[in-house]
Structure formats: C-alpha cells, structure tokens
C-alpha cells in the first residue's frame, strides 16, 4: 500500500497505527458485518475479474471509523492491484492529482478520502480520468498554449466521505458502485472484538465481549481502541485476561458509560439541556459552547447521539430527547402542567 502526500508509512507509524494495520482485514470474507454490502461487492469484484477489467469506480459513505479505508484496501487485494490513498485537502493543484494518476498501474485502486472537499479544478480533471481513462494537460501559455491528452491505465477510483450530501452531483454520478456503510450491530461488533483479540493474542471472557460491544458506539475503530485499552488494564491490574471486572473498572477510568457515551457526549447533552433549556440550539452555537469544531460535532458526536435516541435535529436546531434527560438523571421540564415532549 502506498501512502501519499505526507501520510506516514507503516514502518514510520507509531505503535497504535501499526496495531490498527494489523487488525485490518485483507479479504471480503474477513470483513465482519455489513452482510448485504459484502455480498454485492463480492459479485461486482468477481464479475470484473472474470472480464479481466478494472472494477467500476466506488463511492463509499458513512460515519467515521466504519471501515471505508479498510474496504478500499480490501478491493485492491481482491482485484490484485496496487493500492494508493490520499485525502482531498492534500490535492491543492491539478498537478498534484496528475502526479498520482500518471503513476497508477493497470487495475490500481486509488482512494480519495474526504472527497467532498475536492477543489472544482481537480474535480474537472477527475471527470475525464474516470470516464475515458485520459488526462487533459495544458502545455505552454497564452496563444501558444495547447491541450494534450495523456492516456491512463484502467483504474478504480474509490471516493470516501462522511458527508455524501456535499459531493457535487456531476462527480457522484460518475461512480458506478455506491455503498453506504451503517453502524454495526452488537453481534457484528462482538465478532470484530473476537477476531481482534485473537490477532492481539489477548484472552477475553466470552461474557465480556457483549459488554465491550455495547461501549463501542457501533463502530469497529472504537471497538478495537477499547479492546487495546482493556488489554492494558488487564495486564497491569489483573492477570492478563479481559474480564467483566476489568472492563467495568477500565470504563470507569476512561469515563465511558455502559451505553458507549464518553464524557464529551454527556457534556454535549448536558449543555443542550442546562444551557439551552433542552433546545432547540443551532449546531454552530452548540459547537462553540462545548469547545468543539463544528465538523467534529456533526461528523463524530451527533450521528451516534441521534442514532441512539438522545438527540434529534429539527429545522430550528438540536433538541435533547426524554431519553437524554433520563440518561443524565435530570428531570424533564414541564410547561403549563405538561411535558415538553
């Protein structure tokens, strides 16, 4: 796997990143959960291999940590092609994109993360590259300038984003395969935790797996992160086995509650309730109040809080639900003798 534009290589990465790479599945059958998604991708990959063609361009969307980069790398392995990855903000000028495209080999899988942040000039260059496998390039300046087309080998572009709605329609329409990755069930998270525990060679009590899964926010990345931290607690505070007692103490130390809410999640809910009377409150105002970037609030914290029924979006802003009051142990406000909800 090639990492471009300043991203660290596996050799230079820290211990945490090396562990993350070890835990990434290499094949579709190793990818836990998302059963329908895997079945469909398996058909598309097998068909492309049978025709000896590059896989059609793939659009991946969904919240952070659900496996978009992992899926892209799996597609490269399944197709037997080179895997290259960059992030849209790193592509500042058309020459940056041209430099990558001209180094692709036939059947390469090229991932652009945060593709909703591409600049218009780079999008225009991608259109021709995706459709015709050619690159428009201008030589010279002024009246002497002329355009040449540079042929490219057939490749697969994978566009990944947490904000599908911000991707320009002309770009989105050029992807032949569109995939939405959803939060994982407790059963699927349990499978991921068991697989990761085996790779990390850490013993986890079977009755502890569900407890870990419940704290993982429906996200494999969080599940693996929590497992690694519980391994640390088990090594130092216990006998090395991750037990329910170790998990309970570890979660208490990390300030993660049994529903997977971290301290910042609870702070967001508490701010909506105590500072803004339960809402509605605008996202920008809320982000300033909790000292968080609005993108982080909308991309990481809000989706899980909304999915779990603690927060809801309305045309006027964010509103805390009765479940949020119950979770924080706060009393629902009354208005004219009745509940607000």
C-alpha positions in Angstrom: 0.0 0.0 0.0 1.4 3.4 -1.0 0.7 6.4 1.2 0.9 9.8 -0.5 1.2 13.4 0.3 2.9 13.3 3.7 1.0 10.4 5.2 3.2 8.1 7.4 4.3 4.7 6.0 3.6 1.6 8.1 7.3 1.5 9.0 7.3 5.1 10.3 3.9 4.9 12.1 3.6 4.7 15.8 2.7 1.6 17.7 -1.0 2.4 17.7 -1.1 2.7 13.9 0.8 -0.5 13.5 -1.7 -2.3 15.6 -4.5 -0.7 13.6 -3.0 -2.0 10.4 -2.6 -5.5 11.9 -6.3 -5.5 12.7 -7.5 -4.5 9.2 -8.9 -7.5 7.3 -7.4 -8.2 3.9 -10.2 -10.1 2.2 -14.0 -9.6 2.0 -14.7 -12.8 3.9 -12.6 -11.5 6.8 -14.6 -8.2 6.9 -17.1 -8.6 9.8 -20.7 -7.3 9.5 -22.4 -5.4 6.6 -23.5 -8.7 5.1 -25.6 -7.3 2.2 -22.8 -4.8 1.3 -20.2 -7.7 1.2 -22.4 -9.9 -1.0 -22.9 -7.2 -3.5 -19.3 -6.2 -3.6 -18.3 -9.8 -3.9 -20.5 -10.1 -7.1 -19.0 -6.9 -8.6 -15.4 -8.0 -7.9 -15.9 -11.5 -9.3 -17.6 -10.1 -12.4 -14.8 -7.6 -13.0 -12.1 -10.3 -12.5 -14.0 -12.6 -14.9 -13.9 -10.0 -17.6 -10.3 -9.1 -16.8 -11.4 -5.4 -16.3 -10.8 -2.8 -13.7 -13.6 -2.7 -11.1 -16.0 0.2 -11.6 -15.5 3.3 -9.6 -16.8 3.0 -6.0 -18.4 5.7 -3.8 -18.2 4.9 0.0 -20.1 7.0 2.5 -20.8 6.7 6.2 -19.7 8.0 9.6 -16.0 7.9 10.6 -14.5 4.6 11.8 -16.9 2.2 10.0 -14.3 0.8 7.6 -14.3 2.9 4.4 -10.5 2.8 4.1 -10.4 -0.8 5.0 -13.0 -1.7 2.3 -10.9 0.2 -0.3 -7.8 -1.7 0.6 -9.8 -5.0 0.5 -11.0 -4.2 -3.0 -7.3 -3.6 -4.1 -6.4 -7.0 -2.6 -9.3 -8.8 -4.2 -8.6 -7.3 -7.6 -4.8 -7.9 -7.3 -4.0 -4.3 -7.9 -1.8 -1.6 -6.3 -3.5 0.5 -3.6 -2.8 4.2 -3.3 -4.5 6.6 -1.0 -4.6 10.4 -0.4 -7.0 12.9 1.2 -8.8 15.6 -0.8 -7.3 18.5 1.1 -3.8 17.3 0.1 -4.7 17.8 -3.6 -4.2 21.6 -3.8 -3.4 21.9 -7.5 -4.3 19.8 -10.6 -0.6 18.9 -10.9 -0.9 17.1 -7.5 -3.6 14.8 -8.9 -1.9 14.4 -12.2 1.3 13.3 -10.5 -0.7 10.4 -8.8 -2.8 9.4 -11.8 0.2 9.1 -14.1 1.9 6.7 -11.7 -1.1 4.3 -11.5 -0.7 0.8 -12.9 -3.4 -1.2 -14.6 -6.0 -2.3 -12.1 -4.8 0.1 -9.3 -7.3 1.2 -6.6 -6.9 4.8 -5.8 -8.7 6.1 -2.7 -9.5 9.8 -2.2 -10.6 10.3 1.4 -12.9 13.3 2.3 -13.7 13.5 -1.4 -16.4 16.1 -0.7 -13.6 18.6 -0.1 -12.1 18.4 -3.6 -11.5 21.7 -5.4 -13.5 22.4 -8.5 -10.5 22.4 -10.9 -9.4 19.0 -9.6 -13.0 17.6 -9.9 -13.0 18.7 -13.6 -9.8 16.8 -14.2 -11.2 13.7 -12.5 -14.3 13.6 -14.8 -12.2 12.7 -17.9 -9.9 10.4 -16.0 -12.8 8.4 -14.6 -14.8 8.2 -17.8 -12.2 8.0 -20.5 -9.0 7.0 -18.6 -7.3 10.0 -20.0 -5.8 13.1 -18.5 -6.2 16.6 -20.1 -3.0 18.6 -19.7 -2.2 22.1 -20.9 1.3 22.8 -22.4 2.5 26.3 -22.8 0.9 29.7 -22.0 -1.1 32.3 -23.8 -1.7 32.0 -27.6 0.8 29.1 -27.8 -0.9 27.0 -25.2 -2.3 23.7 -26.3 -4.1 20.8 -24.7 -2.9 17.2 -24.9 -4.5 14.1 -23.6 -2.4 11.6 -21.7 -3.7 8.0 -21.6 -4.1 6.4 -18.2 -4.3 2.7 -17.5 -7.7 1.4 -16.4 -8.0 2.0 -12.6 -10.6 2.1 -9.9 -11.3 5.4 -8.1 -12.7 5.0 -4.6 -14.2 8.1 -3.1 -14.8 8.1 0.6 -16.8 10.7 2.6 -18.6 11.3 5.8 -20.8 13.9 4.0 -22.2 12.5 0.9 -24.6 15.4 0.5 -21.7 17.8 -0.1 -20.3 15.8 -3.1 -21.1 17.6 -6.4 -23.8 15.8 -8.4 -21.6 15.5 -11.6 -18.9 13.8 -9.6 -21.3 11.5 -7.7 -22.9 10.4 -11.0 -19.6 9.1 -12.3 -19.4 6.4 -9.7 -20.8 3.1 -10.9 -21.0 1.5 -7.4 -22.3 3.4 -4.4 -22.1 2.0 -0.9 -23.5 3.3 2.3 -21.9 1.9 5.5 -24.1 1.9 8.6 -23.4 1.4 12.3 -22.7 -2.2 13.3 -24.9 -4.4 15.4 -23.8 -5.8 18.8 -23.4 -9.2 17.2 -21.1 -7.9 14.4 -19.1 -5.9 16.9 -18.7 -9.0 19.0 -17.3 -10.8 16.0 -14.9 -8.0 15.4 -13.7 -8.0 19.0 -13.1 -11.7 19.0 -11.1 -11.5 15.8 -9.1 -8.6 17.0 -8.5 -10.3 20.4 -7.1 -13.4 18.6 -4.7 -11.2 16.5 -3.6 -9.3 19.6 -3.3 -12.6 21.5 -5.3 -11.3 24.4 -7.8 -13.5 26.3 -11.3 -12.0 26.6 -14.0 -13.7 28.6 -17.0 -14.6 26.4 -19.4 -12.8 28.7 -17.3 -9.7 28.4 -17.5 -9.5 24.7 -21.0 -8.0 24.7 -20.1 -5.6 27.4 -17.2 -4.3 25.2 -19.5 -4.2 22.1 -22.1 -2.1 23.9 -19.4 0.5 24.6 -18.1 0.7 21.0 -20.6 3.2 19.6 -21.5 0.9 16.8 -18.0 1.5 15.3 -15.2 -1.1 14.7 -12.5 1.6 15.2 -13.8 2.4 18.6 -14.3 -1.3 19.4 -10.6 -2.0 18.6 -9.4 1.0 20.5 -11.4 0.0 23.7 -10.1 -3.6 23.4 -6.5 -2.4 23.3 -7.1 -0.2 26.4 -8.8 -3.0 28.3 -5.8 -5.2 27.4 -3.6 -2.6 29.1 -5.7 -2.6 32.2 -5.8 -6.4 32.3 -2.0 -6.6 32.0 -1.4 -4.1 34.8 -4.4 -4.5 37.1 -5.3 -8.2 36.5 -3.9 -11.5 35.3 -3.9 -10.5 31.6 -7.4 -11.7 30.8 -10.0 -9.1 30.0 -12.8 -9.9 32.4 -16.1 -8.1 33.2 -14.4 -6.6 36.4 -11.5 -5.3 34.4 -13.9 -3.7 31.8 -16.0 -2.1 34.4 -13.0 -0.5 36.1 -11.4 0.4 32.8 -14.6 2.1 31.5 -15.0 4.0 34.8 -11.4 5.3 34.5 -11.9 6.2 30.8 -15.3 7.8 31.8 -17.2 5.7 29.2 -20.7 4.6 30.3 -22.4 1.3 29.5 -24.1 2.9 26.5 -20.8 3.9 25.0 -21.2 7.6 25.7 -18.0 9.3 26.6 -17.6 12.4 28.8 -17.8 14.7 25.8 -21.1 13.1 24.6 -22.6 13.7 28.0 -21.3 17.3 28.0 -23.0 18.0 24.7 -26.3 16.6 26.0 -25.9 18.4 29.4 -25.2 21.7 27.5 -28.3 21.4 25.4 -30.4 20.7 28.5 -28.9 23.0 31.1 -27.7 25.9 29.0 -30.4 26.0 26.3 -33.4 24.5 28.1 -33.3 21.3 26.1 -33.1 23.1 22.8 -33.5 23.9 20.0 -30.0 25.2 19.6 -28.0 25.7 16.4 -25.1 23.5 15.6 -22.6 26.3 15.5 -23.7 27.7 18.8 -23.6 24.3 20.4 -20.1 23.6 19.0 -18.8 26.9 20.5 -20.4 26.1 23.8 -18.7 22.8 24.2 -15.4 23.9 22.7 -15.5 21.6 19.7 -15.1 22.1 15.9 -18.5 22.1 14.2 -17.3 19.4 11.7 -16.3 17.1 14.6 -19.6 17.7 16.3 -21.6 16.9 13.2 -19.5 14.0 11.9 -18.5 12.2 15.1 -20.6 13.0 18.1 -24.1 13.8 16.7 -24.6 10.8 14.5 -24.3 8.4 17.4 -26.3 10.5 19.8 -29.1 10.8 17.2 -29.0 7.1 16.3 -29.2 6.1 20.0 -32.2 8.5 20.5 -30.5 11.1 22.8 -30.6 14.0 20.4 -32.7 15.0 17.4 -32.3 17.5 14.7 -35.2 19.9 13.9 -35.4 22.8 11.5 -34.7 25.2 14.4 -31.7 23.2 15.8 -30.7 20.4 18.1 -33.1 19.2 20.8 -32.5 16.8 23.7 -34.9 13.9 23.9 -36.5 12.5 27.1 -34.0 9.6 26.9 -31.2 12.1 27.3 -32.7 13.5 30.5 -33.2 10.0 31.8 -29.6 9.0 31.0 -28.2 12.0 32.7 -30.5 11.7 35.7 -32.2 15.0 35.0 -35.9 15.8 35.4 -37.9 16.6 32.4 -39.1 20.2 32.3 -42.8 21.0 32.4 -44.7 23.6 30.5 -48.3 24.5 31.5 -48.5 21.3 33.6 -47.5 19.0 30.8 -44.3 17.6 29.5 -42.4 19.4 26.7 -42.2 16.2 24.8 
